Amino acid sequence: MEVAEVLPEFADAFAFDEFNRMQREALPALLERDENVVASAPTASGKTALAELAICKALSDGGTALFIAPLRALTNEKEDDWDRFESLDYSVYVVTGERDLNPRRARRADILVMTPEKLDSATRKHDSRRYDFVTDIDVCVIDEVHLLDADRRGSVLEVTISRLRRLCEPRIVALSATMPNVSDVAAWLDAPAETTFEFGEEYRPVDLNAGVKTYTHGENSFADKYRRLYRALDLAEPHLREDGQSLVFVSSRQDTVQAAKKARDEVAERDVPMGVRGDYDFHTESKELDDSTLRNSVLDGVAFHHAGLSKNDRDLIEEWFKQGHVELLFSTSTLAWGVNLPARCVVIRDTKLHDPLEGEVDMSPLDVLQMLGRAGRPGYDDVGYGWVVCDAAEADKYRRLLRDGKEIESRLAESLETHLNAEIAMGTITDLEDVMDWLETTFYYVRGQSRPDDYDFPNLRTRVRDCLEGLVEEGFVETGDDLSIEATPLGVLTSKYYLRLDTAAHFAALCDRAASGGLEAEDVLETVATAEEFDSVSARQDERDAVDAVLVGADTADLGAGERKVLAILRGAASGSTPAELRSDAWVIRRNATRLVSALGAFLDRFVGPHAANLARRVEARIENGVAEDAVGLTAIDGVGPGRASKLAKEGVTTPGDVVDAGVDGLVDAGLSDGVAERVYEGAQSLPSIELEWGQFPDAIATGENEVREVTVRNVGEPARAGIRVTVNGVEMTSTNTYLRDQETVPVGVFGADADALEFTVSVAFPETPLVPLEASRTVDVR
């Protein structure tokens, strides 16, 4: 059955000309019916085409399609792959947290691509103009729906799909690798038997011979990696000698590089006939690689692949692997979920991995099965070989996994309070019955009916009531006399900023302390470092000296080793000097920390005031850019990052006001090029700029007398929300939260107190930018 026959107007949208057996069987359900569809099929059997068929039907009906990709890296790949739709005049738009959202483009897109986390965030804000596009979806394709069983991420996917169905009732097409309980997923999504497919291993294009191999475990984890590597090479070598390719999965980006280096030496030592050093054309092509280590490695037929490589390098390695130039490829798990790169032999060298936020964790069973599913090259091999290399103590666990597969469970119970709070904050739940109605839309409810004892299903209503009472006691929710349920400001902020409940309570406690006793940058750093999101961070022995050096002089006696490590990374990031020993985890921790500091800033803004929020914003900018405290305001200027901020600060230009005063010529003298200087100058002029006028403020006042004077705060720059605070001898007299368009007149009481002199300070802070607050003081003598 040819594509052009079935979908003549979309023939160019597919990467092949003819549908395979599995695709032909599912095709009528996708194109001729409107019900939801659930399809479970072996890896590499062609599930992507099912997604594309569902999208084509929606587009032909004039609708909008949403594709949910399991990983952020895969959203970018889909954007590239679906240039085919762009060539047919359908627009594809990727919405991820790392890109600035263009709501207009999202609204006009024919195909949206998102991760579960981004869709969760967007649907929580569906009633805003910025995210209203998520209520206009006609078909939602869930790629790899077995992600439901993933730690933490699974519950996000589950509640988000339930919410999306309530918002706009799209058709759902859920695709999955082979799973034993596909019927439960179908029941959850209301897919009838006629549109539920469970394609067995007979639909695999190549048979899979999978097994477990053990290695001798030692005392040294570093040496164990090499023991497992040699075991992996033992398994791959026979296939490499027969021109069969091998794919070896390891636990980290760094491990892909180190394993490839060691494997090159070992392959040469074993005299395995590999490599293309004699191929002059390929030798020339290899120079296109950005990574020098990779450039040397590919000539020996060995390469590595991970998300940290440039797109150019990833694309070249994938293409050369398909062409057979690369015969032995080391990769992280990302490749298993993304590009279709089958190999005759697949070896999982590492079943455990180091997660910067979780410490050492077992690789998920889903990842293991997904990786092994890459074994076997259609059109080249009759059978693929997949091996798990593990310690003898865990061998039976993996043998059971390979024999029985993995039933998909709901993970909602593990974070029920957090998700329930989010629904209440959105106003979709207003009483206990609403909670039960909501739960009935979840996979948790369906799975609980299948396995009532394991899910404690008979006590579900009690569990829900306890959960609600906990949210009330902790201040996230309040109940009315009529037993109605409503989110408090704390509950709303917790949902809006995607926080765990313990972290939100932790932030609220800091707000209470700050409201009564002031706030320092170190308070912000320590509060974030001790957030629940970092509760599983561990400090390895070789990192502890570096942590101690960064935190020298700090009072961290109450902090655990992991908390001290996070604090050290944040301090190092803020100063632009993270120790080398901490850099492997620093990127992930910094990325999460900036999100948390931004959320803490919103808490401080709501519960304390603009000055506290501005302090958090400055801390966030310092962590993000690594600039000195006095120069952090420069990062508020568009186009000024850490490099330019540091360059300007060295020349004495430390604030946007200094930039304006310097002018374009002064910025060029400070080391900027003409074009950059002009852009930076214009950017500085687009920020608020404050002038203070004290008017007829007295120099002295008699004891016992009182006068009311006025101070004028004038904004000669762009309008912005501001906090204006007046203190006398360090004690706050008045504070105003205003949108400062032009000027604000602040009354100041001058009184003859029991003191020799009164120091009046006016401070203006902008809670939404990292500008250093403007402060000015006047002293009044008391006579």
N, C-alpha and C positions, 0 to 999 in steps of 0.2 A: 504494500500500500504506500504510494508515494505522497509526500507532503503536498506537492503542487496539485494533486488530485483532490485532497481533502480540504486544504486551505489555500486556494490559489492566490488570494490577496496577501497571505502571510508567508508564502514559500521562502522568501529571502530572510525571514526572521529565524529560521532554524539552521543549525550547523550541519545538517545532513539532509539527504534527499528522500530517505525511505524510513518509515516507522518500523521498529522491531516488534517482536511478538507481544511483549509486555505492554508497549505503548498502544498497539492495536486493540488489545482487550479493554484497556481503560478509556479509549478514545470516545465511544458513544456516551459514557457517563459524563465526560467532561464537556462535550460539545452539544449533545442532544438533550441534556437534562439540566435542571437548575438547582437540584439538591446539593447539599454539602457532600464532599468527597474525601474519603480517607484511603490512602494507598500505602501499603508497606511492601517494600521490595529490597532485594539484596543490593549492596553497594555496587556501583558501576553498571547497573542494569538499565539506566536511562531515565531515572526519575525526573531529571531536570526538564526533559521534554514535556512531562505531564504538567509541570508548573507553567511552561510556555503555552501549552494548549489552553489552560484555564485563563491565562492572561489574554490570549488571542480572542477567546469567546467574549470576554468582558470588553475588550477594545472594539470588537465588531458590533457590539450592542451599544456603543457610545459611552461605556463606563470607565471607571478608574480602578486600577489594580494596585494592590499593595503586596509586596514580597518581603517576608520576614526572614532575614538571613541569620544564622546562629552566631556569627562572629563579625565584628566590625571590619576586619580585614577582607571578609568575603563580600561586603557591600560594595567595596571599590571594584572588586573583580566583576561583580554583576554589572556595574556601570560600564565597564569596558566590554564585557561579553555582549551586552544588549545595545551596542552601537547598531546592531542589525535592526532593532526597532526604530532607532533614531533615523536610519536611512529610509524608513517607511513613513517618516514624518510623525512618529509618536515620541513624546518626550519622556525621558527617564531621569528621575531626580532622587539622589541619595540624601537621606536625612540622618546624620550622625552627630554625636556630641562634640566631635572634633572639628566640625565645619560650622561656619556661621549660617544660620537658617535664613533663607530667602522665602518668606511666606507666600509671596506672589508666585514664585516659581513652583513652590510646593502645591499651591492651589490649582495651578494650570497643568501640572504633570499628569501624564496618562498612566505612568508606572512609577510608583514610589517604592524605594528600597530602604528598609530600616532594620535595626536590631530590636530584640524584645525590650531591652532597657530603654531605648530611645522612644519606642512606641508607648511604653508604660508612662514615661515622663510626659509625652505629648497628649495622651488621652486624659491624664490628670488635669491638663490645662485646656481641654477641648473647647471650653466656653470662652476662651480668649481669642481675639482676632488673629493672633500669631499662630495658633495651632488649630483653628477651626477646620482645616483641611482634613483632619482625621475622621470627621463625621461624614465624609463624602466618599466612602470606599464601597465599591460594588463587589469586588472579589478580593479575598485575603488568602494568599498562599503562604502556608507555614512550611518552610523548608526544615527538614530534620525535626519533626514534632516530638521525637523521643527525647529531645532536650528537656521535656517536662520533668525528667528524672534527675536533672543535674542539680547539684548543690546550689542553693540560693537562686541561681538563674532560672531554674525550673518553675519556681513559684511565680516569678515575675512573668514568664510567658503565660502561665495558666490564668492568672487574674487579669492580665491585659487582654487576652482573647475573650474572656468572659465579659469584660467591660466594653470592648469594641462591639461585640454582638448586641449589647444593650443600647449602644449609641447609634448604630446605623444598620444593623442586621445585614452585614455583607454575606455573600456566599463564602464558605470556608473550604479550602482545598488543603488538606494536611498530608504531607509526604514524610515517609519515615524509612529508615533501615528496618530490616526484619525484626519484629518484636512479637512475642507470644500472645500478648493481650491487646491486639489491634481492635478487638470488639469493644473494649472499654473506651478507647479513644473515639470510636465511632459513636458510641452511646452518648458520650459527653458532647460531641458536636452535632448530634441528631442526624447523622449520615445513615440512610437506610441501607439494607443489605445489598440492594442493587448498585449502590455507589461506594461500597466498601470492598477493598481488594487486599488480599493477603497473598502476594506472590512469593512462592517458596524458593528454595535454593536452586530448583530446576530452571529458574529464570536467570540465574547468573550466567553471563556469557562464557565464563571459564570456571570449571570446578575448583573448589578450594580445599586444600589439604592443610589443616591448621593443627598445631600442637604446642606443647610446652616443653622448654628445655631449661634445665637448671644449671647453676654455676656454683662453685665453691666460695661461700661467703667468708670474708676475712674481717679483720678488726678495723682496717683502714678504708673509709668510704671512697677515697680518691683511687686507691688501688683496685677497689671493687669495680669501679667504672671500666677500668682497663680489662679486668677479667671478663666482664660482660661484653666488652667490645670484641675481644678475641673470640668469644663464644659466637657472637653475631657474625663475625667474619668466617668462622668455621662453617656456619650454616649457609652463608651467601656464596662462599668460594666455588662449590660445584656448579652453581648456576652461572657465575661470572665466567668460568672456564668454557661454558657452552654458549657464550654470547647472550646469556639471560641477564636482565638488569635486576638490581637489588635496591630496595628502599629500606633504610634503617631509621627508626624513630627514636630520638633521644629527648631528654627532659627540658633542655634549655637552649637558647640561642648560642650561648658560649660553648655548650657541649657539642653543637653541630660542627663548629669550627675546629675544636680540639680533636674530636673523633675523626674528622676528615683528614686532618694533618697526620695523625697516628696511622690511620688506615692506608694512606699513600705509602708510608714507609713499610708497613706490614705486607701490602700487596706486592711491592717490589721485592721484599725479602722472600716471599713465597713464590715469586716468579709467575704471578698470574698474568696472562696475556691481556693487558688492558691499555687504554690510552691512545691518543691520536697525535702524539708529538711529531710524527712524520707527515701529518696532513697540513700542508702549507696554508691552505685556505682557512681551515679551522683555527690554525695558529694566529692568523690575522684577525679572524672574527673574535677570538678570545680577548683581544686588546680593547674591545668595546666594554668590557666589564669594569665597573667602578671600583670594586673591592680587589685589592692587589693579591690577597691570600687566595681568593677564589680564582683569580686570573692564572695563578701558578697551578692550582689544583686541577682545574678542568682538563688540562693537557694530559694528565695521567688518568682521565676518565672518572675522577672522583670529585664530588662537589657537595656543597651544603646549601640549605634553603631555610630561611626563617623570615618572619615579618619585619625584622629590623634591616634587611637588605633594601637597597633602592629598588624601585619598581623595574627599572631597566635590568638590573641583575636578576631579579626573580623571573622576569619574563624570558630572559635568555636561557637561564638554567632549565626552566620548564620546557622550552622549545628544544633545547639540546638533549634533554632526557627523552622527549618523544622521538627525536631523530636517532637516538642510540649513541650519541657522542659521549654522554654522561652515563656510565654503567653502574656506578655505586653512589647513591645519594643519601646524605644524612639530613634529617629534617625534624622540626618540632611538629606537634600534633596539628597545627593550623592546616598543614597540607592535606591531612586526612579528611578534613571537613570541606575543603575547597576544590582546587583544581583536580580534574580527573587525570591523575598520573599513575596508572597501574604499573606494577613491576612483577616479574615472575616470582621473586622472593621478597617477602616483607618480614622484617624482624623488629620487634619492639624490644630495644635494649634496656630501656628504663621504665619500670612500672611505678616508680615514685618520682615525684618532682618537688623542687623547692619553689613554693609560692611566696613572694615577698610579704604578702598579707596573712598567709595561713601557715607558714613554716613548711615542713615536709609533709606532703599529702600523697595518698595513693592516686594514681591515675584512675579516672572514672571508668567503670566498665563500658560505658558508651563509647569513650575514646578508644579503648582497646579494640572493641568490635569494629569501630569505624576504620581504624588503621589496618586491621587484618583484612578488611574488605577490599583493600587496594591490591591484594595479591592476584595476579593473573592478568596477562595482556591479551585482550580480545584480538583475534586475528593472528596472534603469534604463538600463544600457548594453549595447550589443552587442559592444563592444570596449573593453579597458582599455589605457592607454598607460603604459609604464614606461621610465624613462631613468636611465642612470648618467652623472653629470657627472664627468669626470676629465681629467687632464693628457694631452696627445696621446701622450706616451711610453707610457702604460699602456692606451691605448684598445684595442689588439689583445688584450690579456690579458682585458679584460672582454667583448669581442666573442666570444672563444672560450668564455668561461664561459656566456654567454647561448645560444650555439649548441649546445655539447656537454654542458652541465650539469656536475655535479661528482661524480665517483665518491667513495664514502665509504671512507676509509682508516682503519686503526688507528693510534692514537698511543701505543700501549703501549710500544713500543721506546724512546721518549724518556724514560720514567720507570720502566723495568722494575725497576731496583734498588729503588726506593722501594716499589713494589707487592709485589715479591717479599718484601722485609723484612716488610711488613705481614702477608702470609700465613704466614710462618714464625713471627712473633710470636703469631699466633692459634693456632698449633699444627696448622694444616691441612696444612703441608708439613714432613715430617721427614727426607726424603732426596732425592737427585737425581731418582729416578724419580717422586716426588711432584711435583717441579717440572714435569717433562714432562707428567704427567697434568693438572696445573693449566693449563698453557699450552694444552693441547688443548681446554680449555673456553672459550678466548678468541676474540674476533673476529680478533685478531692472527694466530692459528694458521690460521684459515680464509682470511684475506686473503693470508697467506704462501703458502698452497697455490695460490692463484689467480695470484699474481705472485711466484714464487720468487726471481727475480733481484733485483727491487727490495727484497725483504724479507730478502735473504741467507739464504733458508730452508735451503739445504743445510748451512750452518754453525750452525744454531740450537742444537744441543747444546753446541757449543764456546762460543757466546755465553753460554749459561746457566751453564756451568761457570766461565767468567771472571767472570760477575756474582756468583756465589756466593763465589768466592775473594776478590773485592773486598770483599764484606760481611764475610767472616771477617777479612781484613787490617785493616779499619777498625773492628773491634770490635763490630759489630752482631749477628754470628752466630758460634757456635762449633760445631765438629764433634767427634764422638766417635770412638773407635777403630773403631767399627763403621760409620763414615761417616754416622752420623746427623747431623741438623742441628737446632740449637736456638737460639732467640733469646737474646741476653744482656740484662741489665737495660737497657742502652743501646738495643738494638733494640726492646724492648718499649715503652719510653717514646717512642721515635721514632714508632712506629706509633700509640700511644694518642693522642698530641698532634698527629698529622697533619703531621709535619715533613718537610722535605726532608733528605736524608741529610747534605749539607754543613752545613746549619744545626745538625743534631743533633751533628755532630762539633765544630762551633764552640762549642756550648753545653758539651759535655763538656770541652773545653779550658779554658773559664772555670772549670768546677768544679775542675779540677786546680789551677789557679792560686789559687782561693779557699781550697782546703783547706790550702794551704801558706803563703799570704801575705795573707789577709784579703780583704774585699770591700767596695766602696763603691757607692753608688747610680749613680755615673757609669759604673762598670764594667758594670752591668746595662744602662743606656741605650745605651752604645756597642756592646755585644755584640749587642743587638737591632737597632740601626741598621745593623750590618754583616752581618746575616743574609742568607742566599741568597734568601729571599723578596723582598728589596728590591734584588736585584742589577741590575735594569733601570731603577730610578728615575733620572731625570735632573733636573738643575737648570737651568732656563731662565735666560737672562742677567738678566732682570728680577727673579729671585728671589735672586740671589747676594748682593746687598747686605744683604737681610733675613737671610739665613743667617749672614753674617759678624757682624751685630749681635747675634744670639742667642748665637753661639758665641765672642764676644769673650773672650779670656783662656784659652780651652780649647786643649789640645794636640791638634789634629786634623790634624797634618801628614801622617799615614799614611792618611788617609781620602780617598776620591774625592769628587767633587762631589755625586754622588747620595747617598752615605752621609752627607755633611755635612748635606745637606738633610733627610734622615730624622731625624738626630740633633737638628737645630734644631727640627723639628716636635715631636719627643718632649719636648724641653726646654721648648718653649713650652707644650705641652699640660699638662705637669706643674706649670707655674707659673700656668696659666690665662690666658696671654697670647700666643696664636699670632699672629704678624704677618699683616696683611691679605694681603700678597703670597704667603703660603704656604697660605692657607686653602682654595684650590680643591682641593688634593690632600690636605689635612690629615685630612679625615674618613676616607678610605680607609686612609691610612697609620696613623692612630691605631687604627682597628678591627683591622687586622692586627697592629699592635704589641702591643695588649693581649692578644691570643691568644698571641703569641710570648712575652711576659713571663710569662704564666701557665704556659706550658710550661717556660720556663727555671726558674721557681720549683719545679716538680716535679723537674727535674734537680738543682737545688741541694739540695732536700729529700732526695733519694735518695743523692746522692754527697758532700754536704758536711755538711748538718745543718739543724735547724729555724731557727736564727738567720739563716742565709743565705737560706732559703726565705722567711722573714718579710720580709726586706729586699726581695726581688723582689715580694712581695705588696703592700708599701707603694708601691713604684714603680709597679706596675700600677694601684693605686687612684688615685695622683696623676695618671697619664696619663689615666685615665678620667674623673676628676672635677675636675682642675685646682685642687687645694687645696694649701695650704702644708704643708711637711713635718711641722711640729709638730701640725697639725690633721688629718692623714690618718686617724688612728684613729677620728674621728667617722664616717667613711664606712662603718665596720663596722656602724653602727646602721641597722636597717631604716628607710627613710623619710628618711634624711639623705643628700641629694645635694650637689652643689657649692654651690648657693645657700645652703642651710641651714647647711652646714659653715662657709662663709665668714662668715655672719651670726653664728653662735655664737662663732667664733674671735675676731672683732672685740670681743666682749664678754668675752674671757678664758676662755671655755669651750672647751677644746681637746682633751679626752679624754672617753671614755665615763664615766670616774670623775668628771670635773668635772660631767658631766650629772647623774649620780646625786646628787652633793653639792648641786647647784643645786636639784634638785627641780622639780616642775611650776611652782611660782610663780617660781622663778629663771629658768626657761626662758621663761616669758611675759615677764618683765622684759627678757630678752635679745632679744625681738622675735618670738617664736613665738605663734601663736594658741593658745587653750586646748586645743582638740582635738589639734592637732599636738604641743603640748608634752607632753600625756599619752602619745601614741603614742611619741614620741622617748624619754621617760623610761622607759617599759616596755621599749623596744628596748634601751636601754643596760643595763637590769637583766638582760637575757637573754644578756649576753656574759660571758666569764670575767673575774674580778676577783681580783687577787692581793694577799695580805698576807705579809710576810716576818717571821719571828721568829728572831733570832740566838741565842737561848738564852744559855748561859753562855760566850759568846765572850770571850776574854781581851782586855785592853787592852794587855798587854805579854807578852813571852816572852824568856827568857834565851837567849843565843847557844848553839847546839848542842842545845837541847831541842826535843822534838817532842810535840805534843798533837793528838788527833783530837776535833774538836767537831762539833756538828750544827746545821745551819740548816734550819728548817722553812718550806717553801713551801706556803701554804694558799690554795686557790681558794674564795672565798666567793661566786662567781658560777656560771655554767653550766659544766658539764664541757667540756673541749676538749683536744686534743692539744697538748703543750707541749714546748719544749726548755729545760732548765735548765743554765746554764753557770756555772762558778766560775773566776775568774781571780785571780791574785795578781801585782801589779805589771804587769798587762797580759798575762801569760802564762797560757794556759788550763791549769787543773789537772784539772778533771773536767767532763764533760758528760753529760747524761741526756736521753733522748727518751722521754716518757711520756704516757699519757692521764691528765690531771690531773682526777680527780673531786672529791677532797676535799683531801688534803694529801700531800706527799712530803717525806721527811726526807733531806737531803743531807749526807753526811759531808765535813768539810773538815779537811784536815791543816794545822795551824799549826806552823811550824817556825822555829827560830832561825837564820835564814840570815845570810849576810854582807851585811847591809844595815842601814841605820838604822831603817827602818820597812817594813812590809808592808801594802799596800792590797789587801784582799780585796773582790772585786765579785761579786755574784750577779746574774745576768741571766736573765729569764724571757721567752721569745718564743713566739708562737703562729704556726706556719707557714701556717695556713689562713685567717688574718684579717689585715687591715692594722693591727692594734693595735701601737702603738709599744712595744717591749720595756720591761718594768719592770726598772730597775736600782737596786741599793742597795749601798753600800760601808761597810766598817769598816776602820779603820787599827789595826794592832798594832805597837807599838814593839818594837824588838829591843835588848836591854840586855846 
